[in-house]
Amino acid sequence: MTEKLILRKPIIDYSELLILVIFTGATIYFRFEITFLTISNLVWFTYTIYKTNQRLKDREPKIIVSKEGIKFCDDDIQIDWEHIKYIFVDSKTVGSGKNANNIPYLRVEYGNRTISKKIYDYQFSYRKLERLIETYWGRKIGNKSEKLDNDVIKSLNSSNSPEIIDNIKIYKRINILSMLLILIVSLSFWIFLQVKFTFPYFIAIGVPFTFASMFVFITTQEKKFRNSTPMNNLTDEEFLSLLIKYQVKNENSPQATKSGLIGIGVIGIIISLISYLISQ
């Protein structure tokens, strides 16, 4: 019998169940003496039953992985293994700050199309998904980073492509660490001067100086990196495109640089005014 994997929505949501257990435990502990807690428990119990009933009505398969290929049931699309160019799991960030969540998506490229489906709320074994894809497709499931590397290698069509990719990743890591070091050391130095001496404008000078130093460092390092081997074999368009793809540089870099320089000046002026008012 041919092995297959069916992805469908689960009957039980364990987060809902955990909240219900906490509510029930607290209600029993306080012997139903807190009316608000008891009502909240009943409301959540009713909500859990409702959501479970909704999920029971929607037990149809969503994605089927089998010997024939991958079928996306809601879209009624069956993709044969020989037509698939790439399969990878990507994540999309929803929300911001502490409320940010990474939602995993299964993305399948075939022909000139890409189909993408979120899989975080489906019930399935990820290990089995990996195993079946590798068995039937003959290649391992990838991720967004690997997909980007493969696309870059194809677009550059050069024997130096892997080295170029590695150099960009190293350059990105060095930049991030260097920027953090400049930020911490420079600001600490200017704050020390502000505390040690009575001159009121050390921080007002130090903050814009710090950001200006970071800007000069980035600009200098980028020129040095551009002239290094094998980056000097790339055209200016290819070099800029790679920096943007690997999120080393913003797509609107010239505008961002101009805005940044204006921002540095404004910050310096504001802090100078605050320092002047405090010193009076």
Solvent accessible surface area in square Angstrom, and as a share of the most:
residue,aa,sasa,rsa
1,M,240,1.07
2,T,70,0.40
3,E,71,0.32
4,K,98,0.41
5,L,12,0.06
6,I,50,0.26
7,L,0,0.00
8,R,64,0.23
9,K,64,0.27
10,P,30,0.19
11,I,61,0.31
12,I,83,0.42
13,D,49,0.25
14,Y,160,0.61
15,S,67,0.43
16,E,14,0.06
17,L,71,0.35
18,L,107,0.53
19,I,69,0.35
20,L,25,0.12
21,V,90,0.51
22,I,106,0.54
23,F,55,0.23
24,T,49,0.29
25,G,38,0.37
26,A,30,0.23
27,T,1,0.01
28,I,106,0.54
29,Y,167,0.64
30,F,88,0.36
31,R,189,0.69
32,F,127,0.53
33,E,131,0.59
34,I,75,0.38
35,T,95,0.55
36,F,161,0.67
37,L,29,0.14
38,T,28,0.16
39,I,93,0.47
40,S,23,0.15
41,N,18,0.09
42,L,107,0.53
43,V,94,0.54
44,W,60,0.21
45,F,100,0.42
46,T,88,0.51
47,Y,90,0.34
48,T,13,0.08
49,I,96,0.49
50,Y,123,0.47
51,K,63,0.27
52,T,32,0.19
53,N,64,0.33
54,Q,75,0.33
55,R,31,0.11
56,L,91,0.45
57,K,147,0.62
58,D,44,0.23
59,R,70,0.26
60,E,119,0.53
61,P,32,0.20
62,K,22,0.10
63,I,2,0.01
64,I,35,0.18
65,V,0,0.00
66,S,12,0.08
67,K,125,0.53
68,E,111,0.50
69,G,1,0.01
70,I,0,0.00
71,K,66,0.28
72,F,1,0.00
73,C,35,0.21
74,D,101,0.52
75,D,62,0.32
76,D,114,0.59
77,I,34,0.17
78,Q,84,0.37
79,I,4,0.02
80,D,49,0.25
81,W,20,0.07
82,E,136,0.61
83,H,110,0.49
84,I,11,0.06
85,K,106,0.45
86,Y,19,0.07
87,I,0,0.00
88,F,13,0.05
89,V,28,0.16
90,D,15,0.08
91,S,62,0.40
92,K,113,0.48
93,T,84,0.49
94,V,78,0.45
95,G,52,0.50
96,S,88,0.57
97,G,69,0.66
98,K,210,0.89
99,N,120,0.61
100,A,39,0.31
101,N,90,0.46
102,N,107,0.55
103,I,25,0.13
104,P,41,0.26
105,Y,39,0.15
106,L,0,0.00
107,R,49,0.18
108,V,0,0.00
109,E,38,0.17
110,Y,33,0.13
111,G,44,0.43
112,N,157,0.81
113,R,136,0.50
114,T,72,0.42
115,I,13,0.06
116,S,39,0.25
117,K,56,0.24
118,K,91,0.38
119,I,6,0.03
120,Y,116,0.44
121,D,43,0.22
122,Y,32,0.12
123,Q,94,0.42
124,F,55,0.23
125,S,54,0.35
126,Y,88,0.33
127,R,203,0.74
128,K,55,0.23
129,L,0,0.00
130,E,65,0.29
131,R,119,0.44
132,L,2,0.01
133,I,0,0.00
134,E,75,0.34
135,T,90,0.52
136,Y,48,0.18
137,W,31,0.11
138,G,59,0.57
139,R,112,0.41
140,K,152,0.64
141,I,21,0.10
142,G,9,0.08
143,N,65,0.34
144,K,122,0.52
145,S,60,0.39
146,E,81,0.36
147,K,24,0.10
148,L,46,0.23
149,D,24,0.13
150,N,51,0.26
151,D,57,0.30
152,V,0,0.00
153,I,69,0.35
154,K,151,0.64
155,S,76,0.49
156,L,26,0.13
157,N,136,0.70
158,S,49,0.32
159,S,111,0.72
160,N,52,0.27
161,S,0,0.00
162,P,73,0.46
163,E,86,0.39
164,I,4,0.02
165,I,6,0.03
166,D,79,0.41
167,N,34,0.17
168,I,0,0.00
169,K,61,0.26
170,I,78,0.40
171,Y,15,0.06
172,K,59,0.25
173,R,138,0.50
174,I,87,0.44
175,N,11,0.06
176,I,92,0.47
177,L,122,0.61
178,S,22,0.14
179,M,47,0.21
180,L,89,0.44
181,L,113,0.56
182,I,39,0.20
183,L,52,0.26
184,I,108,0.55
185,V,88,0.51
186,S,15,0.10
187,L,50,0.25
188,S,60,0.38
189,F,104,0.44
190,W,35,0.12
191,I,87,0.44
192,F,115,0.48
193,L,27,0.13
194,Q,43,0.19
195,V,123,0.71
196,K,133,0.56
197,F,110,0.46
198,T,139,0.81
199,F,92,0.38
200,P,37,0.23
201,Y,61,0.23
202,F,36,0.15
203,I,57,0.29
204,A,4,0.03
205,I,80,0.40
206,G,0,0.00
207,V,22,0.12
208,P,24,0.15
209,F,107,0.45
210,T,0,0.00
211,F,74,0.31
212,A,37,0.29
213,S,33,0.21
214,M,23,0.10
215,F,74,0.31
216,V,89,0.51
217,F,53,0.22
218,I,49,0.25
219,T,49,0.28
220,T,77,0.45
221,Q,46,0.21
222,E,36,0.16
223,K,133,0.56
224,K,139,0.59
225,F,23,0.10
226,R,45,0.17
227,N,112,0.58
228,S,42,0.27
229,T,100,0.58
230,P,2,0.01
231,M,0,0.00
232,N,76,0.39
233,N,104,0.53
234,L,16,0.08
235,T,72,0.42
236,D,99,0.51
237,E,130,0.58
238,E,65,0.29
239,F,11,0.05
240,L,80,0.40
241,S,43,0.28
242,L,6,0.03
243,L,1,0.00
244,I,49,0.25
245,K,92,0.39
246,Y,17,0.06
247,Q,144,0.64
248,V,38,0.22
249,K,53,0.23
250,N,90,0.46
251,E,131,0.59
252,N,91,0.47
253,S,16,0.10
254,P,100,0.63
255,Q,115,0.51
256,A,48,0.38
257,T,46,0.27
258,K,139,0.59
259,S,70,0.45
260,G,36,0.35
261,L,85,0.42
262,I,104,0.53
263,G,27,0.26
264,I,28,0.14
265,G,37,0.35
266,V,73,0.42
267,I,65,0.33
268,G,10,0.09
269,I,110,0.56
270,I,87,0.44
271,I,35,0.18
272,S,41,0.27
273,L,105,0.52
274,I,88,0.44
275,S,14,0.09
276,Y,107,0.41
277,L,124,0.62
278,I,137,0.70
279,S,56,0.36
280,Q,145,0.65
